[in-house]
Amino acid sequence: MASQGGIQELMTAEAKASQIVQEARSARTERMKEARVEADVLIDEYTREKEAAYQAARSKSSGSSTNDFSALDRSTDYDITNMNQQFQFNAEKVIQMMVDKVTGEFPLKVPEARIKQSR
């Protein structure tokens, strides 16, 4: 009968251990849920902060970008005007040079090897 009591005692200890393990799992699951909620709150706060900083930087730079674009437009217009003036100034010279090259006499140099080969 002593063995009967020992077995009963082991079964009781096993049930207690199982209950302790189950409670530990439940507690861990609950802690994980709480940590997830806290992390979501922190992420939301961080996202809001960064979004506000981005919007502030964007609104700050949007005014200067208009100035940058107008300066770029002025610079581009100046460059285009300058190139058109250079074209007008040099167009006649280039046309005359091309006509001279096409219609003018130019020496035809035949390589020495060709001359020997044709004989």
Secondary structure, 3 states (H helix, E strand, C coil): CHHHHHHHHHHHHHHHHHHHHHHHHHHHHHHHHHHHHHHHHHHHHHHHHHHHHHHHHHHHHHHHHHHHHHHHHHHHHHHHHHHHHHHHHHHHHHHHHHHHHHHCCCCCCCCHHHHHHHC
